[in-house]
Amino acid sequence: MVENLNKNVFLVKEHVGAFKAANNFDVYDPETGEISMLCREDRLGFLTRLLRFTEYKRYTPFDIQITTSDGRKVVRITRGVAFLRSFVSVFDDSGARLGGFQQKLLSVGGKFEVQDENGRALCTLVGKWTGWNFRFEAGGRELAHVTKKWAGAGKELFTSADNYVLQISDEVPPNSKLRQLILAAVMCIDMVLKE
């Protein structure tokens, strides 16, 4: 596993543009203000690009790569075409399946289950329909939190609505594959729940 994931706070900034079909993010280290990871969606087909500019955007497939700033693979996130709910797969740096997410039907505010490679639930991502506030929960404990509010040292990096902070609890041990799955899930919130 990549050591960049052993930190507990990540600042995520989405690339914005007028005619942007791909989802691209930079992940910053709040202690240094430097980019620690890159999230890129480089493998978009022509039809998918076209559909991204329509009301069907949230149903389009995606294939996202997260790498360190020096190019080492962290995780790959894929989804086929989605109709009623999304099924997302996550793969580690060697291409082995780590697990994935399964969107819950009829949830208020958005909800999906984070699963291991065998489909067993590890935690649940729960959101509020009134805003951009999400929690990863397991057994009544909060394992991670995602929000658009940030008052830390990297505050100046976050001036638009397309930026947010991920805070992982100390309860999630370093080098745990759950850290990879949580980071991957955060990159999917916009595409699966908020588009």
C-alpha atoms as an extended CHARMM CRD file, in Angstrom:
* protein
*
       195  EXT
         1         1  MET       CA              0.0000000000        0.0000000000        0.0000000000  PROA      1               0.0000000000
         2         2  VAL       CA              1.1030000000        3.5420000000       -0.6910000000  PROA      2               0.0000000000
         3         3  GLU       CA              2.2100000000        5.4610000000        2.4280000000  PROA      3               0.0000000000
         4         4  ASN       CA              0.2990000000        8.5910000000        1.2960000000  PROA      4               0.0000000000
         5         5  LEU       CA             -2.8960000000        6.8350000000        2.4680000000  PROA      5               0.0000000000
         6         6  ASN       CA             -1.6860000000        6.5830000000        6.0670000000  PROA      6               0.0000000000
         7         7  LYS       CA             -2.4890000000       10.2280000000        6.7640000000  PROA      7               0.0000000000
         8         8  ASN       CA             -5.8460000000       11.0100000000        8.3690000000  PROA      8               0.0000000000
         9         9  VAL       CA             -6.8000000000       14.2370000000        6.5860000000  PROA      9               0.0000000000
        10        10  PHE       CA             -6.9850000000       14.8000000000        2.8310000000  PROA      10              0.0000000000
        11        11  LEU       CA             -8.0700000000       17.9310000000        0.9840000000  PROA      11              0.0000000000
        12        12  VAL       CA             -9.7110000000       17.1430000000       -2.3570000000  PROA      12              0.0000000000
        13        13  LYS       CA            -10.0630000000       19.6790000000       -5.1510000000  PROA      13              0.0000000000
        14        14  GLU       CA            -12.0530000000       18.9190000000       -8.2910000000  PROA      14              0.0000000000
        15        15  HSD       CA            -10.9050000000       20.2760000000      -11.6490000000  PROA      15              0.0000000000
        16        16  VAL       CA            -13.5950000000       22.5070000000      -13.0620000000  PROA      16              0.0000000000
        17        17  GLY       CA            -14.2000000000       23.5600000000      -16.6290000000  PROA      17              0.0000000000
        18        18  ALA       CA            -16.9710000000       24.7000000000      -18.9380000000  PROA      18              0.0000000000
        19        19  PHE       CA            -16.8870000000       21.6560000000      -21.2310000000  PROA      19              0.0000000000
        20        20  LYS       CA            -15.4590000000       19.0230000000      -18.9270000000  PROA      20              0.0000000000
        21        21  ALA       CA            -16.6130000000       15.4330000000      -19.4610000000  PROA      21              0.0000000000
        22        22  ALA       CA            -14.0050000000       13.6740000000      -17.2840000000  PROA      22              0.0000000000
        23        23  ASN       CA            -13.8930000000       13.7120000000      -13.4910000000  PROA      23              0.0000000000
        24        24  ASN       CA            -10.4490000000       14.7840000000      -12.2940000000  PROA      24              0.0000000000
        25        25  PHE       CA             -9.3340000000       15.6600000000       -8.7570000000  PROA      25              0.0000000000
        26        26  ASP       CA             -6.1340000000       16.6120000000       -6.9450000000  PROA      26              0.0000000000
        27        27  VAL       CA             -5.6640000000       15.3520000000       -3.3840000000  PROA      27              0.0000000000
        28        28  TYR       CA             -3.6010000000       17.6510000000       -1.1630000000  PROA      28              0.0000000000
        29        29  ASP       CA             -1.6480000000       17.0170000000        2.0130000000  PROA      29              0.0000000000
        30        30  PRO       CA             -2.9770000000       19.7220000000        4.3830000000  PROA      30              0.0000000000
        31        31  GLU       CA              0.2920000000       19.8170000000        6.3450000000  PROA      31              0.0000000000
        32        32  THR       CA              2.4090000000       20.7900000000        3.3450000000  PROA      32              0.0000000000
        33        33  GLY       CA             -0.1890000000       22.1450000000        0.9020000000  PROA      33              0.0000000000
        34        34  GLU       CA              1.3550000000       19.9290000000       -1.8070000000  PROA      34              0.0000000000
        35        35  ILE       CA             -0.4830000000       17.5240000000       -4.0940000000  PROA      35              0.0000000000
        36        36  SER       CA             -0.0520000000       13.9950000000       -2.7190000000  PROA      36              0.0000000000
        37        37  MET       CA             -2.3470000000       12.0960000000       -5.1220000000  PROA      37              0.0000000000
        38        38  LEU       CA             -3.9870000000       12.5740000000       -8.5140000000  PROA      38              0.0000000000
        39        39  CYS       CA             -7.3830000000       11.1970000000       -9.4910000000  PROA      39              0.0000000000
        40        40  ARG       CA             -7.8610000000       11.0170000000      -13.2560000000  PROA      40              0.0000000000
        41        41  GLU       CA            -10.4950000000        9.6760000000      -15.6130000000  PROA      41              0.0000000000
        42        42  ASP       CA             -8.5050000000        9.3250000000      -18.8170000000  PROA      42              0.0000000000
        43        43  ARG       CA            -10.2990000000        6.3810000000      -20.4670000000  PROA      43              0.0000000000
        44        44  LEU       CA            -13.5460000000        7.9290000000      -21.6730000000  PROA      44              0.0000000000
        45        45  GLY       CA            -15.1560000000        6.6270000000      -24.8350000000  PROA      45              0.0000000000
        46        46  PHE       CA            -16.7130000000        8.9560000000      -27.3770000000  PROA      46              0.0000000000
        47        47  LEU       CA            -20.3310000000        8.0440000000      -26.5180000000  PROA      47              0.0000000000
        48        48  THR       CA            -19.6660000000        8.4070000000      -22.7790000000  PROA      48              0.0000000000
        49        49  ARG       CA            -18.1540000000       11.8540000000      -23.3770000000  PROA      49              0.0000000000
        50        50  LEU       CA            -21.2850000000       12.9090000000      -25.2650000000  PROA      50              0.0000000000
        51        51  LEU       CA            -23.6510000000       11.5610000000      -22.5920000000  PROA      51              0.0000000000
        52        52  ARG       CA            -21.7360000000       13.4150000000      -19.8610000000  PROA      52              0.0000000000
        53        53  PHE       CA            -23.2360000000       16.6540000000      -21.2250000000  PROA      53              0.0000000000
        54        54  THR       CA            -26.8160000000       15.3830000000      -20.9270000000  PROA      54              0.0000000000
        55        55  GLU       CA            -29.2750000000       14.5320000000      -18.1720000000  PROA      55              0.0000000000
        56        56  TYR       CA            -27.9820000000       10.9210000000      -18.3790000000  PROA      56              0.0000000000
        57        57  LYS       CA            -24.5710000000       11.8200000000      -16.9450000000  PROA      57              0.0000000000
        58        58  ARG       CA            -25.1600000000       10.0140000000      -13.6470000000  PROA      58              0.0000000000
        59        59  TYR       CA            -25.7930000000        6.7270000000      -15.5060000000  PROA      59              0.0000000000
        60        60  THR       CA            -22.5690000000        6.7100000000      -17.5540000000  PROA      60              0.0000000000
        61        61  PRO       CA            -19.7120000000        4.2870000000      -16.8610000000  PROA      61              0.0000000000
        62        62  PHE       CA            -16.3970000000        5.4400000000      -15.4010000000  PROA      62              0.0000000000
        63        63  ASP       CA            -12.8320000000        4.1900000000      -15.0260000000  PROA      63              0.0000000000
        64        64  ILE       CA            -10.8120000000        6.2980000000      -12.5990000000  PROA      64              0.0000000000
        65        65  GLN       CA             -7.1400000000        5.9570000000      -11.6660000000  PROA      65              0.0000000000
        66        66  ILE       CA             -5.7200000000        7.3370000000       -8.4250000000  PROA      66              0.0000000000
        67        67  THR       CA             -1.9380000000        7.6760000000       -8.4150000000  PROA      67              0.0000000000
        68        68  THR       CA              0.6510000000        9.4000000000       -6.2650000000  PROA      68              0.0000000000
        69        69  SER       CA              1.9970000000       12.6750000000       -7.6200000000  PROA      69              0.0000000000
        70        70  ASP       CA              5.0530000000       10.7520000000       -8.8830000000  PROA      70              0.0000000000
        71        71  GLY       CA              2.8890000000        8.2460000000      -10.8080000000  PROA      71              0.0000000000
        72        72  ARG       CA              2.6740000000        5.1920000000       -8.4960000000  PROA      72              0.0000000000
        73        73  LYS       CA             -0.7310000000        3.4690000000       -8.6680000000  PROA      73              0.0000000000
        74        74  VAL       CA             -2.9440000000        3.6820000000       -5.5690000000  PROA      74              0.0000000000
        75        75  VAL       CA             -6.3690000000        2.3890000000       -6.6900000000  PROA      75              0.0000000000
        76        76  ARG       CA             -8.5150000000        2.0090000000       -9.7890000000  PROA      76              0.0000000000
        77        77  ILE       CA            -12.2900000000        2.5650000000       -9.6040000000  PROA      77              0.0000000000
        78        78  THR       CA            -14.6600000000        1.2670000000      -12.2880000000  PROA      78              0.0000000000
        79        79  ARG       CA            -18.3930000000        1.1890000000      -12.9270000000  PROA      79              0.0000000000
        80        80  GLY       CA            -20.4050000000        0.0400000000      -15.9050000000  PROA      80              0.0000000000
        81        81  VAL       CA            -23.6270000000        1.6720000000      -17.0400000000  PROA      81              0.0000000000
        82        82  ALA       CA            -25.9280000000        2.3100000000      -14.0490000000  PROA      82              0.0000000000
        83        83  PHE       CA            -29.7210000000        2.1960000000      -14.2160000000  PROA      83              0.0000000000
        84        84  LEU       CA            -31.4980000000        1.8670000000      -10.8660000000  PROA      84              0.0000000000
        85        85  ARG       CA            -28.4030000000        1.7750000000       -8.6710000000  PROA      85              0.0000000000
        86        86  SER       CA            -24.6390000000        1.7350000000       -8.9930000000  PROA      86              0.0000000000
        87        87  PHE       CA            -22.2300000000       -1.1620000000       -8.5280000000  PROA      87              0.0000000000
        88        88  VAL       CA            -18.6630000000        0.1480000000       -8.3060000000  PROA      88              0.0000000000
        89        89  SER       CA            -15.5000000000       -2.0180000000       -8.2010000000  PROA      89              0.0000000000
        90        90  VAL       CA            -12.1840000000       -0.9980000000       -6.6390000000  PROA      90              0.0000000000
        91        91  PHE       CA             -8.8130000000       -2.5480000000       -7.5170000000  PROA      91              0.0000000000
        92        92  ASP       CA             -5.4470000000       -2.1460000000       -5.7620000000  PROA      92              0.0000000000
        93        93  ASP       CA             -2.1540000000       -1.0450000000       -7.3220000000  PROA      93              0.0000000000
        94        94  SER       CA             -1.4900000000       -4.5600000000       -8.6730000000  PROA      94              0.0000000000
        95        95  GLY       CA             -4.9560000000       -4.9330000000      -10.2450000000  PROA      95              0.0000000000
        96        96  ALA       CA             -6.4170000000       -7.2540000000       -7.5630000000  PROA      96              0.0000000000
        97        97  ARG       CA            -10.0250000000       -6.5080000000       -6.5800000000  PROA      97              0.0000000000
        98        98  LEU       CA            -10.1850000000       -4.8790000000       -3.1360000000  PROA      98              0.0000000000
        99        99  GLY       CA            -13.9490000000       -4.6130000000       -2.9680000000  PROA      99              0.0000000000
       100       100  GLY       CA            -16.5290000000       -2.1000000000       -4.0510000000  PROA      100             0.0000000000
       101       101  PHE       CA            -19.7000000000       -0.1730000000       -3.3250000000  PROA      101             0.0000000000
       102       102  GLN       CA            -23.3200000000       -0.9800000000       -3.8240000000  PROA      102             0.0000000000
       103       103  GLN       CA            -25.7800000000        1.9000000000       -3.8520000000  PROA      103             0.0000000000
       104       104  LYS       CA            -28.8510000000        1.4840000000       -1.6480000000  PROA      104             0.0000000000
       105       105  LEU       CA            -32.2200000000        1.9210000000       -3.3180000000  PROA      105             0.0000000000
       106       106  LEU       CA            -34.6090000000        4.5870000000       -2.0330000000  PROA      106             0.0000000000
       107       107  SER       CA            -32.2310000000        6.1600000000        0.4890000000  PROA      107             0.0000000000
       108       108  VAL       CA            -32.8010000000        9.7660000000        1.5050000000  PROA      108             0.0000000000
       109       109  GLY       CA            -29.6450000000       11.8070000000        0.9230000000  PROA      109             0.0000000000
       110       110  GLY       CA            -27.6650000000        8.9750000000       -0.5720000000  PROA      110             0.0000000000
       111       111  LYS       CA            -26.2660000000        5.8060000000        0.8870000000  PROA      111             0.0000000000
       112       112  PHE       CA            -24.0430000000        2.9970000000       -0.2340000000  PROA      112             0.0000000000
       113       113  GLU       CA            -22.4160000000       -0.0240000000        1.3070000000  PROA      113             0.0000000000
       114       114  VAL       CA            -18.6150000000       -0.3630000000        1.1850000000  PROA      114             0.0000000000
       115       115  GLN       CA            -17.8270000000       -4.0520000000        0.6630000000  PROA      115             0.0000000000
       116       116  ASP       CA            -14.7140000000       -6.2300000000        0.7160000000  PROA      116             0.0000000000
       117       117  GLU       CA            -13.6470000000       -8.4020000000       -2.2250000000  PROA      117             0.0000000000
       118       118  ASN       CA            -16.1440000000      -11.1220000000       -1.1530000000  PROA      118             0.0000000000
       119       119  GLY       CA            -19.1350000000       -8.7560000000       -0.9790000000  PROA      119             0.0000000000
       120       120  ARG       CA            -19.2000000000       -8.5230000000        2.8380000000  PROA      120             0.0000000000
       121       121  ALA       CA            -20.1480000000       -5.1090000000        4.2230000000  PROA      121             0.0000000000
       122       122  LEU       CA            -17.2490000000       -3.2430000000        5.8730000000  PROA      122             0.0000000000
       123       123  CYS       CA            -19.0710000000        0.0290000000        6.4930000000  PROA      123             0.0000000000
       124       124  THR       CA            -21.8450000000        2.2130000000        5.1190000000  PROA      124             0.0000000000
       125       125  LEU       CA            -21.5440000000        5.6530000000        3.5660000000  PROA      125             0.0000000000
       126       126  VAL       CA            -24.4630000000        7.7680000000        4.7720000000  PROA      126             0.0000000000
       127       127  GLY       CA            -25.2610000000       11.2760000000        3.5270000000  PROA      127             0.0000000000
       128       128  LYS       CA            -27.6660000000       14.1130000000        4.2040000000  PROA      128             0.0000000000
       129       129  TRP       CA            -29.9410000000       15.2160000000        1.3640000000  PROA      129             0.0000000000
       130       130  THR       CA            -29.6920000000       18.8520000000        2.4950000000  PROA      130             0.0000000000
       131       131  GLY       CA            -25.9710000000       19.2540000000        1.9050000000  PROA      131             0.0000000000
       132       132  TRP       CA            -22.5680000000       17.8100000000        1.2700000000  PROA      132             0.0000000000
       133       133  ASN       CA            -21.9510000000       15.9450000000        4.5010000000  PROA      133             0.0000000000
       134       134  PHE       CA            -21.1690000000       12.1950000000        4.4990000000  PROA      134             0.0000000000
       135       135  ARG       CA            -20.0770000000        9.6790000000        7.1270000000  PROA      135             0.0000000000
       136       136  PHE       CA            -18.5660000000        6.2100000000        6.8690000000  PROA      136             0.0000000000
       137       137  GLU       CA            -20.1050000000        4.1810000000        9.7050000000  PROA      137             0.0000000000
       138       138  ALA       CA            -19.6330000000        0.6610000000       11.0590000000  PROA      138             0.0000000000
       139       139  GLY       CA            -21.2160000000       -0.6970000000       14.2280000000  PROA      139             0.0000000000
       140       140  GLY       CA            -22.2920000000        2.7520000000       15.4010000000  PROA      140             0.0000000000
       141       141  ARG       CA            -18.7670000000        4.1920000000       15.0210000000  PROA      141             0.0000000000
       142       142  GLU       CA            -17.7130000000        6.8650000000       12.5570000000  PROA      142             0.0000000000
       143       143  LEU       CA            -14.6970000000        5.6570000000       10.5580000000  PROA      143             0.0000000000
       144       144  ALA       CA            -14.4120000000        8.6890000000        8.2710000000  PROA      144             0.0000000000
       145       145  HSD       CA            -16.1820000000       11.9340000000        7.4670000000  PROA      145             0.0000000000
       146       146  VAL       CA            -16.4400000000       13.9510000000        4.2370000000  PROA      146             0.0000000000
       147       147  THR       CA            -17.5830000000       17.5570000000        4.1730000000  PROA      147             0.0000000000
       148       148  LYS       CA            -17.2190000000       20.7820000000        2.2180000000  PROA      148             0.0000000000
       149       149  LYS       CA            -16.4020000000       22.7250000000        5.3740000000  PROA      149             0.0000000000
       150       150  TRP       CA            -12.7340000000       23.2120000000        6.2240000000  PROA      150             0.0000000000
       151       151  ALA       CA            -11.1430000000       25.6570000000        8.6150000000  PROA      151             0.0000000000
       152       152  GLY       CA             -7.6220000000       24.2370000000        8.6530000000  PROA      152             0.0000000000
       153       153  ALA       CA             -4.3050000000       25.4660000000        7.3030000000  PROA      153             0.0000000000
       154       154  GLY       CA             -5.1900000000       24.5680000000        3.7020000000  PROA      154             0.0000000000
       155       155  LYS       CA             -8.3520000000       26.6930000000        3.7190000000  PROA      155             0.0000000000
       156       156  GLU       CA             -7.1430000000       28.9280000000        0.8790000000  PROA      156             0.0000000000
       157       157  LEU       CA             -7.0780000000       25.9170000000       -1.4670000000  PROA      157             0.0000000000
       158       158  PHE       CA            -10.8230000000       25.5140000000       -1.0970000000  PROA      158             0.0000000000
       159       159  THR       CA            -12.7790000000       28.3950000000       -2.4830000000  PROA      159             0.0000000000
       160       160  SER       CA            -15.4520000000       26.6880000000       -4.6290000000  PROA      160             0.0000000000
       161       161  ALA       CA            -18.2460000000       24.1800000000       -4.0830000000  PROA      161             0.0000000000
       162       162  ASP       CA            -16.2160000000       21.4490000000       -5.8410000000  PROA      162             0.0000000000
       163       163  ASN       CA            -13.7430000000       20.9870000000       -2.9920000000  PROA      163             0.0000000000
       164       164  TYR       CA            -13.9760000000       19.0190000000        0.2110000000  PROA      164             0.0000000000
       165       165  VAL       CA            -12.1120000000       17.3860000000        3.0570000000  PROA      165             0.0000000000
       166       166  LEU       CA            -11.8640000000       13.7030000000        3.9780000000  PROA      166             0.0000000000
       167       167  GLN       CA            -10.9950000000       12.9410000000        7.5860000000  PROA      167             0.0000000000
       168       168  ILE       CA            -10.2570000000        9.2920000000        8.4720000000  PROA      168             0.0000000000
       169       169  SER       CA            -10.4920000000        8.1730000000       12.1040000000  PROA      169             0.0000000000
       170       170  ASP       CA             -7.4980000000        6.7810000000       13.9890000000  PROA      170             0.0000000000
       171       171  GLU       CA             -9.6330000000        3.6250000000       14.3510000000  PROA      171             0.0000000000
       172       172  VAL       CA             -8.8010000000        2.7660000000       10.7330000000  PROA      172             0.0000000000
       173       173  PRO       CA             -5.2750000000        1.3430000000       11.0360000000  PROA      173             0.0000000000
       174       174  PRO       CA             -2.4190000000        2.4100000000        8.7510000000  PROA      174             0.0000000000
       175       175  ASN       CA             -1.9780000000        0.1960000000        5.6680000000  PROA      175             0.0000000000
       176       176  SER       CA             -5.5930000000       -1.0350000000        5.9390000000  PROA      176             0.0000000000
       177       177  LYS       CA             -7.3200000000       -1.7170000000        2.6320000000  PROA      177             0.0000000000
       178       178  LEU       CA            -10.3230000000        0.0730000000        4.1450000000  PROA      178             0.0000000000
       179       179  ARG       CA             -8.3600000000        3.3320000000        3.6740000000  PROA      179             0.0000000000
       180       180  GLN       CA             -8.1340000000        2.6090000000       -0.0630000000  PROA      180             0.0000000000
       181       181  LEU       CA            -11.8490000000        1.8130000000       -0.2390000000  PROA      181             0.0000000000
       182       182  ILE       CA            -12.7980000000        4.9750000000        1.6830000000  PROA      182             0.0000000000
       183       183  LEU       CA            -10.6800000000        7.1810000000       -0.6070000000  PROA      183             0.0000000000
       184       184  ALA       CA            -12.1830000000        5.4870000000       -3.6710000000  PROA      184             0.0000000000
       185       185  ALA       CA            -15.7140000000        5.9720000000       -2.2990000000  PROA      185             0.0000000000
       186       186  VAL       CA            -15.1120000000        9.6740000000       -1.7510000000  PROA      186             0.0000000000
       187       187  MET       CA            -14.1640000000       10.0830000000       -5.4140000000  PROA      187             0.0000000000
       188       188  CYS       CA            -17.4510000000        8.3910000000       -6.3590000000  PROA      188             0.0000000000
       189       189  ILE       CA            -19.8230000000       10.4570000000       -4.2010000000  PROA      189             0.0000000000
       190       190  ASP       CA            -20.1910000000       13.1360000000       -6.8790000000  PROA      190             0.0000000000
       191       191  MET       CA            -20.6300000000       10.6340000000       -9.7090000000  PROA      191             0.0000000000
       192       192  VAL       CA            -22.9250000000        8.1730000000       -7.9620000000  PROA      192             0.0000000000
       193       193  LEU       CA            -25.0010000000       10.3200000000       -5.6040000000  PROA      193             0.0000000000
       194       194  LYS       CA            -24.6530000000       14.0050000000       -6.4180000000  PROA      194             0.0000000000
       195       195  GLU       CA            -24.6900000000       14.3590000000      -10.2150000000  PROA      195             0.0000000000
